Amino acid sequence: MLIFKFKAENLSQNFVNLLGERTALDLIKNVEVQAIIGPRTSMQANFVINMGNKSQVPIISFSATSPSLTSLQSSYFFLAAQSGSFQAKAISAIVQDFGWREAVPIYVDNQFGESLIPYLTDALQEINTRVPYLSVIPDSATDLQIAEELHKLMTMQTRVFIVHMTMSLGSRILAKAKEIGMMSEGYVWIMTDSMTTLWRSIDASGTIDSLQGILGVRSYVPKSQKLENFKVLWKRKFQQDNPDTINAELNIFGLWAYDATFALAMAIEKTGTANLRFDKTDISGSGTADLDILGVSQNGPRLIQELSSIKFSGLTGDFHFVNGQLQSSVFQIVNVNGNGEVGFWTPKNGLVRKLHLTNTNSTSKPKLGPIIWPGDTTLVPRGWEIPTNGTKLRIGVPVKDGFTEFLEVVRDPISQKAITIKGFCIDVFDAVMAKMPYAVPYEYVPFATPDGKASGSYNDLIDQVFYGNYDAVVGDTTILANRSLFVDFTLPYTESGVSMVVPIRDNKEKNAWVFLKPLTWNLWATSGCFFVFIGFIVWVLEHRINEDFRGPPAHQVGTIFWFSFSTMVFAHRERVVSNLARFVIIIWSFVVLILIQSYTASLTSLLTIKQLQPTVTDINELLKRRESVGFQDGSFVEGILLGLKFDKFQLKKYKSPEELHKLFAKGSANGGISAALEEIPFIKLFLAKFRGKYTTIEPTFKTNGFGFVFPKGSPLVADVSREILNVTQGDKMEQIQKAWFKNDIVCPDFDPSVSSNSLGLESFWGLFLIAGVASVSALIISSANFLYEQRHVLFQFHSETSMWRRIRIMSRIFDQKDLNSHTFRKSELRDGSSTCSVHSIGVVGSSSNTNCPPSPSTLSNHTDSSDFVFFVEQERLPGHGDLTPKGSASPDIFPSPARTSIELADYRQGP
């Protein structure tokens, strides 16, 4: 290690850098040094830091960058260098930028190598990059041991390696990698800061050649005039002291050493030299003789305080301790191929091509400069390869007895060895792998026992991929969330979902009341109410002006029902003379026409077409009746049924469509089933085989379809998923389906929902709304006209007359003929009865002709209020069709000298 001497105006103390732990102990115990710059390696650091903490002597290291040192949390330890943990983020940013999904760290088996790995693996996991293997090489490894480990790495798919070594061991590993062919195209090698900083110091040209194409990360030192001047002075002095060494360069460790020395000198100048003594205290506690008695520096607390507050611009940039270490700064990305610098990493902006750019986050520009990779190529390596040592991917396939269209393992009946593995799933996988941009050798391995039986469920098979026994699984494996926790799935290549299959029966009605089935009860009730309502509206509109709607009360009620229901067959014979009534009849006739046509069509369908309905319409019916439900053997559907609160004894297994059909034929009461829960691809095949006998009902449980299974983080997943899209969207998938399903599964008789054949009110409420609005509008208009014509009666009511009497009087007026109507005027002209005015009323001096009664709708303008007489009690006389006053009746309203208003009264009958 180096020895530093400092002289200042009031400073004569010597500061000695250590050659080893024993020397450091001697210097603190006997020489009583005030500070130590060192140790040089991380392995020496723990002991020296502990010793400095006990003796209150600051320890300043410029080269022991192990992240584990900061965990000691000693206030007397200062790291005047970048901590090794900072570079983990820079390395992970490189891996993420190129999209590599796996990386293998190769590190030396000591504290220096192990300390970085936790930070590195955490940084890689944050970007979803998998670390499938950690390669540990002893510091004393021979070339044979190194070659064996590298050959082991060659058998893996991963081609991204991160080397964290000392320069001496690292250069040997890279040279051996080049020798066995691991520096060829497709490989990626990344060196950490410890090697990248020192790679130019290697003398052997062969070793330098082995580094060509490697990426490296090292701390960045900004250029400055101060730095250039220092380098010139240092090189001149170095050449004088070492004339045999040519082209020596000062690396960043030397610059950190200078800045650390400068910072310590500044701190000692501020603390002064007045109190540089040691107090001898027994602080051993360890039983070690050399540590029995250590002095405690009285200047140490003040010295660390000044070191913590020092700030200056050094050779390496801004120099300032925060919590005893320099803060994370910029890392430089270099390409060991002659191009040198290709970019930078900063804590704020991540990877950038150049520093001090205003738009460092732009994704439209490359983040790093041109890189020459191993094999002298500029093509970015994929980061993984299928091993070329003759091994093939072991593809596990499930063994099943039924639904062989999807997957079938054909075995030799004698040896029970698999002869052929075929099926829809196999053909799809073969088509996908044939489209891959590179060759992938693979072989199918049945998941079976020696006697040819299935070795377990689908979950057991998928677990084998997680355990590494299979490289992938191909079959009718459904993509599920709980399975994706342990393996990766490709994109699905089939439809998704789980639904319930039930038998269907012909529900064509054979009874005498089938004619009621075309309409629902609410539509029947609504139609009947509207028939009566429309009849009443027409009666109101026609009663005062149409003889066909007059007569005794029973006759009028019969007319209302007869007229309304006769519109159903358009057989009404009553004349309609009011325009408002004609408008209502036109609208209602249109509604009746639509109802009749719809009823006829629905009834025809019920009587002539098979009415296939499911035997079960709701899964809750099965739970209430505790009937049995089927599921395919080994399927995850069993978990869904148990989650729906089905008991174990209610669940029946089946292996093939034929076995499922037999279970349905038995029925739940005879050891069979009433329904089956199955995935949609299997349902479509089953429905195609037994067309017209089964259907599906709700609910439909969402799944993601069939997918291929690969290990977690497998780089094959992305490429296989991409080719699945190409196959499923092209003609190849249609050809495969035709080959295995004979077009049956393409368009099966598949209906996921079953609805009633009866017509409901929801289909016709708009028509009823139109008819209702039209009828009510006509009624309002007619009522308004009637009240307007009789306004003189309304105005003459006495204020004390009750509302009920007023309504009764107006009702009696409404019940009379409207002699002012054109229909009655024409009738009177034909009868020759034109000598009397229809507007006359009984007054003093009026005509004595009793065949000409006063009009109920108007008042005579020839009398004043005191002479006004109005007869309300009238009846028909024999031989006359109009109303005349009773011969002996007293008038309800008569003249009175004391009254100036009209009082309506009926002396005979009372209110």
Sequence and secondary structure as in RCSB ss.txt:
>XXXX:A:sequence
MLIFKFKAENLSQNFVNLLGERTALDLIKNVEVQAIIGPRTSMQANFVINMGNKSQVPIISFSATSPSLTSLQSS
YFFLAAQSGSFQAKAISAIVQDFGWREAVPIYVDNQFGESLIPYLTDALQEINTRVPYLSVIPDSATDLQIAEEL
HKLMTMQTRVFIVHMTMSLGSRILAKAKEIGMMSEGYVWIMTDSMTTLWRSIDASGTIDSLQGILGVRSYVPKSQ
KLENFKVLWKRKFQQDNPDTINAELNIFGLWAYDATFALAMAIEKTGTANLRFDKTDISGSGTADLDILGVSQNG
PRLIQELSSIKFSGLTGDFHFVNGQLQSSVFQIVNVNGNGEVGFWTPKNGLVRKLHLTNTNSTSKPKLGPIIWPG
DTTLVPRGWEIPTNGTKLRIGVPVKDGFTEFLEVVRDPISQKAITIKGFCIDVFDAVMAKMPYAVPYEYVPFATP
DGKASGSYNDLIDQVFYGNYDAVVGDTTILANRSLFVDFTLPYTESGVSMVVPIRDNKEKNAWVFLKPLTWNLWA
TSGCFFVFIGFIVWVLEHRINEDFRGPPAHQVGTIFWFSFSTMVFAHRERVVSNLARFVIIIWSFVVLILIQSYT
ASLTSLLTIKQLQPTVTDINELLKRRESVGFQDGSFVEGILLGLKFDKFQLKKYKSPEELHKLFAKGSANGGISA
ALEEIPFIKLFLAKFRGKYTTIEPTFKTNGFGFVFPKGSPLVADVSREILNVTQGDKMEQIQKAWFKNDIVCPDF
DPSVSSNSLGLESFWGLFLIAGVASVSALIISSANFLYEQRHVLFQFHSETSMWRRIRIMSRIFDQKDLNSHTFR
KSELRDGSSTCSVHSIGVVGSSSNTNCPPSPSTLSNHTDSSDFVFFVEQERLPGHGDLTPKGSASPDIFPSPART
SIELADYRQGP
>XXXX:A:secstr
   EE  BTTB  EE   SSHHHHHHIIIII  S EE  SSHHHHHHHHHHHHHHT  EEESS   GGGGGG  T
TEEE S  TTHHHHHHHHHHHHTT  B EEEEESSHHHHHHHHHHHHHHHHTT B    EEE TT  HHHHHHHH
HHHHTSSB EEEEE  HHHHHHHHHHHHHTTTTSTT EEEE HHHHTTGGG   HHHHHHTTTEEEEEE     H
HHHHHHHHHHHHHHHH TT  S    HHHHHHHHHHHHHHHHHHHH STT  EEEEE   S  GGGSEEEEESSH
HHHHHHHHH EEEETTEEEEEETTEE    EEEEEETTTEEEEEEETTTEEESSTT S TT SSS SS    BTT
TB S   SB    SS  EEEEE   SS TTT EEEE TTT  EEEEESHHHHHHHHHHHTSSS   EEEEE B T
TS B S HHHHHHHHHHTS SEE SS B  TTGGGTEEE    S   EEEEEEEEE    STTGGGTTB HHHHH
HHHHHHHHHHHHHHHHHTTT GGG SSHHHHHHHHHHHHHHTTTT   S    HHHHHHHHHHHHHHHHHHHHHH
HHHHHHHHS  EEES   HHHHHHHT  EEEETT THHHHHHHTT  GGGEEEESSHHHHHHHHHH GGGTS SE
EEEEHHHHHHHHHHTTTTEEEEEEEE    B  EEETT THHHHHHHHHHHHHTSHHHHHHHHHHHTTTTTS S 
 S    SSB GGGTHHHHHHHHHHHHHHHHHHHHHHHHHTHHHHHHS TTS HHHHHHHHHHHHHS  TTSHHHH
HHHHHHT  SS TT    TT    TTS   SS   TTS GGG  B   EEE TT SSEEE SS   SB   TT S
S     TTT  
